[in-house]
Amino acid sequence: MPIRIPDELPAVNVLREENVFVMTSTRASHQDIRPLKILILNLMPKKIETENQFLRLLSNSPLQLDIQLLRIDCHESKNTPTEHLNNFYCNFEDIQDQNFDGLIVTGAPLGLVEFKDVAYWAQIEKITNWAKAHVTSTLFVCWAVQAALNILYDIPKLTMSEKLSGVYWHNVVAPLAPLARGFDDRFLAPHSRYASFPSDIIRQQTDLEIYAESEQTGAYLFASKERRFAFATGHPEYDAGTLSAEYFRDRDAGLDPTVPENYFPEDNPDRAPVASWRSHGYLLFNNWLNYFVYQRTPFDLRQMNPTLD
């Protein structure tokens, strides 16, 4: 089944050119199906690019998804047209009384910014706590993981001295866990962050279950036992060229970035990178939608009680 998005959203044409089945809101209104309501809190500066990445992964599911885009930073964007934000994004006040089957909170380029200095930190706290009663399952990605661990488990901000950038091998440590179902024993996933996620901290200071990790990246994939919250510390949604764009952006800015590890062929930035994590990304999102959202959410969202097992 397709994802359901506004007719004029740029992702409609982008994904259709990739032979992805996209259903516009107009067509979907004629079908008698209860789609899953998925809210995406997009914190990335290049919002259209990020929309395409997440919608691409969500589209490969037999479930029909009704997508709502959410923003909390109302400052004028340097990377996304104001018209686009006004047309396709809602504010939290518009949806705070509603319930959703799923919520995805994206990463943000805030790795070196203290939580107290994040302009919209109060809103992040509010939405994360709101999700406890209004969302069946929430998936946090990259920086959002660090923010959620602080809000939900009081874990302080842990920052590495050097940026972790590249494509890394991970080991599945809980092969029977639904979120990791079908994963290869070892798989690749991209990372681009300063945040540190030591596995021992996750195990000792939370009740979260780790499903995949590595020595280089720390804990990569973990979740709460009742499946209310899931965490992916990398960027499974990244396109093949995303790390490349970040590298050349930083190099052109005179920041002398390290070449992303295990990414460019022979570590040569002049050679085009190849995505080696795409199948993992699709499977991760399918598993989250199926086992954490669809199989646990009520048919009538007005009757939601997400605290029940």
C-alpha positions as CSV (number, residue, x, y, z in Angstrom):
1,M,0.0,0.0,0.0
2,P,1.2,3.6,-0.5
3,I,2.0,6.5,1.7
4,R,-0.6,9.2,1.7
5,I,0.7,12.7,1.3
6,P,-0.5,16.1,0.1
7,D,-0.9,16.3,-3.7
8,E,1.5,19.2,-4.1
9,L,4.3,18.0,-1.8
10,P,7.6,17.8,-3.8
11,A,8.1,14.2,-2.6
12,V,5.2,13.1,-4.8
13,N,7.1,13.6,-8.0
14,V,10.5,12.6,-6.6
15,L,9.2,9.2,-5.4
16,R,7.0,8.5,-8.4
17,E,10.1,8.9,-10.6
18,E,11.7,6.2,-8.5
19,N,8.6,3.9,-9.2
20,V,7.4,4.3,-5.6
21,F,3.6,4.0,-5.1
22,V,2.5,7.3,-3.7
23,M,-1.2,8.1,-3.1
24,T,-2.2,11.7,-3.0
25,S,-4.8,12.9,-0.4
26,T,-7.4,13.4,-3.1
27,R,-7.3,9.7,-4.3
28,A,-7.0,8.4,-0.7
29,S,-10.2,10.1,0.3
30,H,-12.1,7.7,-1.9
31,Q,-10.8,4.5,-0.2
32,D,-12.5,3.0,2.9
33,I,-9.3,2.1,4.7
34,R,-8.1,3.3,8.1
35,P,-4.6,4.4,7.4
36,L,-1.9,4.7,10.1
37,K,-1.4,8.3,11.2
38,I,2.3,9.0,11.2
39,L,3.6,12.3,12.5
40,I,7.1,13.4,11.4
41,L,8.9,16.1,13.5
42,N,11.4,17.3,11.0
43,L,14.3,19.1,12.7
44,M,16.8,19.0,9.8
45,P,17.6,22.3,8.0
46,K,17.1,20.9,4.5
47,K,13.5,19.8,5.2
48,I,12.5,18.8,1.6
49,E,15.6,16.5,1.3
50,T,14.8,14.9,4.7
51,E,11.1,14.5,3.8
52,N,12.1,12.6,0.6
53,Q,14.5,10.3,2.6
54,F,12.0,9.3,5.3
55,L,9.0,9.0,3.0
56,R,11.1,6.8,0.7
57,L,11.7,4.3,3.6
58,L,8.1,4.5,4.8
59,S,6.7,3.8,1.4
60,N,7.9,0.2,1.2
61,S,5.2,-1.1,3.5
62,P,1.9,-3.0,2.8
63,L,0.3,-0.5,5.2
64,Q,-1.4,2.7,4.1
65,L,0.2,5.7,5.9
66,D,-1.3,9.1,6.4
67,I,1.7,11.5,6.8
68,Q,1.6,14.7,8.8
69,L,4.7,16.9,8.9
70,L,5.4,18.9,12.1
71,R,7.7,21.8,12.8
72,I,8.5,23.6,16.1
73,D,11.0,26.2,15.0
74,C,9.1,29.0,13.5
75,H,12.2,31.1,12.7
76,E,12.7,31.9,9.0
77,S,14.5,29.0,7.3
78,K,17.6,29.5,5.2
79,N,17.3,26.1,3.5
80,T,13.6,25.6,3.0
81,P,11.1,28.0,1.3
82,T,8.7,29.6,3.7
83,E,5.9,28.8,1.4
84,H,6.7,25.1,1.6
85,L,6.7,25.2,5.4
86,N,3.4,27.1,5.5
87,N,1.7,24.8,3.0
88,F,2.8,21.4,4.3
89,Y,3.8,21.7,8.0
90,C,1.6,22.1,11.0
91,N,2.5,23.6,14.4
92,F,2.3,21.5,17.6
93,E,-0.7,23.6,18.8
94,D,-2.6,22.3,15.8
95,I,-2.3,18.6,16.7
96,Q,-1.7,18.5,20.4
97,D,-5.2,17.2,21.1
98,Q,-4.9,14.4,18.6
99,N,-3.6,10.9,18.9
100,F,-1.2,9.3,16.4
101,D,-0.1,5.7,15.6
102,G,3.5,6.7,15.1
103,L,5.9,9.6,15.5
104,I,9.3,10.0,14.0
105,V,11.7,12.6,15.3
106,T,14.6,13.3,13.0
107,G,18.2,14.3,13.7
108,A,19.4,17.8,13.9
109,P,22.8,19.5,13.4
110,L,23.1,20.3,17.1
111,G,25.8,17.9,18.2
112,L,28.0,20.6,19.8
113,V,25.2,22.7,21.3
114,E,24.2,22.2,24.9
115,F,20.6,21.3,25.5
116,K,19.9,24.5,27.4
117,D,21.1,26.5,24.4
118,V,18.9,24.8,21.8
119,A,16.4,27.4,20.8
120,Y,13.4,25.0,20.8
121,W,14.5,22.7,23.7
122,A,11.4,23.4,25.7
123,Q,9.3,22.3,22.8
124,I,11.3,19.1,22.3
125,E,10.7,18.3,26.0
126,K,7.0,19.1,25.6
127,I,6.5,16.9,22.5
128,T,8.5,14.0,23.9
129,N,6.4,13.9,27.1
130,W,3.2,14.5,25.1
131,A,4.0,11.4,23.0
132,K,3.7,9.2,26.1
133,A,0.0,9.5,26.1
134,H,-0.8,10.4,22.4
135,V,1.4,8.2,20.3
136,T,1.6,4.4,20.1
137,S,5.3,4.3,19.2
138,T,7.9,7.0,18.7
139,L,11.1,6.5,16.7
140,F,14.0,8.9,17.6
141,V,16.9,9.3,15.1
142,C,20.5,10.5,15.7
143,W,20.4,13.8,17.7
144,A,16.8,13.1,18.7
145,V,18.0,10.0,20.5
146,Q,20.4,12.0,22.6
147,A,17.6,14.5,23.4
148,A,15.1,11.8,24.3
149,L,17.6,9.9,26.6
150,N,18.1,13.2,28.5
151,I,14.3,13.9,28.8
152,L,13.2,10.3,29.5
153,Y,16.1,8.9,31.5
154,D,18.1,12.0,32.6
155,I,21.2,10.9,30.8
156,P,23.5,13.9,30.3
157,K,24.8,15.0,27.0
158,L,27.8,12.9,26.0
159,T,30.0,14.3,23.2
160,M,33.0,12.9,21.4
161,S,36.0,15.0,20.6
162,E,35.9,14.1,17.0
163,K,32.9,13.6,14.7
164,L,31.9,10.1,13.9
165,S,31.3,10.1,10.2
166,G,31.1,7.1,7.9
167,V,29.5,3.8,7.3
168,Y,30.1,1.2,10.0
169,W,29.5,-2.4,10.7
170,H,27.1,-3.3,13.5
171,N,26.4,-6.6,15.3
172,V,22.9,-7.8,16.1
173,V,22.9,-8.8,19.8
174,A,19.2,-9.6,20.0
175,P,18.3,-11.5,16.8
176,L,14.8,-12.5,18.1
177,A,13.8,-8.9,18.8
178,P,11.0,-7.8,16.5
179,L,12.7,-4.5,15.5
180,A,15.8,-6.5,14.3
181,R,13.9,-9.3,12.7
182,G,15.4,-10.3,9.4
183,F,18.6,-8.3,9.9
184,D,21.9,-9.9,8.9
185,D,24.1,-10.8,11.8
186,R,26.4,-8.0,10.7
187,F,25.1,-5.0,8.8
188,L,26.1,-1.5,7.7
189,A,24.6,1.8,8.6
190,P,25.8,5.4,8.2
191,H,26.6,7.8,11.1
192,S,27.2,11.5,11.2
193,R,27.4,12.8,14.8
194,Y,29.3,14.1,17.7
195,A,27.0,12.4,20.2
196,S,28.3,9.4,22.1
197,F,26.1,6.4,23.0
198,P,28.1,4.0,25.1
199,S,26.3,0.6,25.4
200,D,27.2,0.3,29.1
201,I,25.5,3.6,29.9
202,I,22.3,2.5,28.1
203,R,22.4,-0.8,30.0
204,Q,23.2,0.6,33.4
205,Q,21.1,3.7,33.5
206,T,18.0,2.7,31.5
207,D,15.6,-0.2,31.1
208,L,16.1,-0.1,27.3
209,E,16.9,-3.2,25.4
210,I,19.8,-3.0,22.9
211,Y,19.3,-4.8,19.6
212,A,22.4,-3.8,17.7
213,E,25.8,-2.2,18.5
214,S,29.4,-1.9,17.6
215,E,32.7,-1.0,19.2
216,Q,33.0,2.1,17.0
217,T,29.5,3.5,17.2
218,G,28.4,2.2,20.6
219,A,24.7,1.3,20.9
220,Y,23.0,1.7,17.5
221,L,19.5,0.3,17.8
222,F,17.5,-0.1,21.1
223,A,14.0,0.3,22.4
224,S,11.8,0.2,25.5
225,K,10.4,-3.1,26.5
226,E,6.8,-2.1,25.8
227,R,7.9,-0.8,22.4
228,R,6.7,2.7,23.1
229,F,10.0,4.3,22.2
230,A,12.6,3.1,19.7
231,F,16.0,4.7,19.0
232,A,18.4,4.6,16.0
233,T,21.6,6.5,16.7
234,G,22.7,6.6,13.0
235,H,21.1,7.7,9.8
236,P,19.5,4.7,8.1
237,E,17.5,7.2,6.0
238,Y,20.5,8.8,4.3
239,D,20.8,8.8,0.5
240,A,24.0,7.5,-1.1
241,G,25.3,11.0,-1.5
242,T,24.3,12.6,1.8
243,L,27.6,12.0,3.7
244,S,29.5,13.1,0.6
245,A,27.5,16.4,0.5
246,E,28.3,17.0,4.2
247,Y,32.0,16.3,3.7
248,F,32.4,18.7,0.7
249,R,30.3,21.3,2.5
250,D,32.6,21.2,5.5
251,R,35.7,21.1,3.4
252,D,34.7,24.1,1.3
253,A,34.0,25.9,4.6
254,G,37.6,25.3,5.6
255,L,36.8,23.0,8.4
256,D,39.2,20.2,7.4
257,P,36.8,17.3,7.9
258,T,37.9,13.7,8.1
259,V,37.0,11.6,5.1
260,P,33.9,9.5,6.1
261,E,35.1,6.1,7.0
262,N,34.3,3.1,4.8
263,Y,32.3,5.3,2.4
264,F,34.1,6.5,-0.7
265,P,35.6,3.7,-2.7
266,E,39.3,3.3,-1.6
267,D,38.6,6.4,0.7
268,N,38.9,8.6,-2.3
269,P,36.4,11.5,-2.3
270,D,36.8,11.9,-6.0
271,R,35.0,8.6,-6.5
272,A,31.2,8.3,-6.2
273,P,30.0,6.5,-3.1
274,V,27.7,3.6,-3.2
275,A,24.9,3.0,-0.7
276,S,25.6,-0.2,1.2
277,W,22.9,0.2,3.9
278,R,19.7,0.7,1.9
279,S,18.2,-2.8,2.5
280,H,18.8,-2.4,6.2
281,G,17.1,1.0,6.3
282,Y,13.9,-0.3,4.5
283,L,13.8,-3.4,6.8
284,L,14.2,-1.3,10.0
285,F,11.3,1.0,9.1
286,N,9.1,-1.9,8.0
287,N,9.8,-3.6,11.3
288,W,9.0,-0.5,13.3
289,L,5.7,0.1,11.4
290,N,4.7,-3.5,11.7
291,Y,5.7,-4.6,15.2
292,F,5.8,-1.4,17.1
293,V,2.9,0.5,15.5
294,Y,0.4,-1.5,13.5
295,Q,0.2,-4.6,15.7
296,R,-0.2,-2.5,18.9
297,T,-2.2,0.5,17.9
298,P,-6.0,0.6,18.4
299,F,-8.4,0.8,15.5
300,D,-10.0,3.8,17.1
301,L,-7.3,6.3,18.1
302,R,-9.7,8.0,20.4
303,Q,-9.6,5.0,22.6
304,M,-5.8,4.9,22.7
305,N,-4.2,3.7,25.9
306,P,-0.5,3.2,24.9
307,T,0.6,2.3,28.4
308,L,-1.1,-1.1,28.1
309,D,1.1,-4.1,27.0
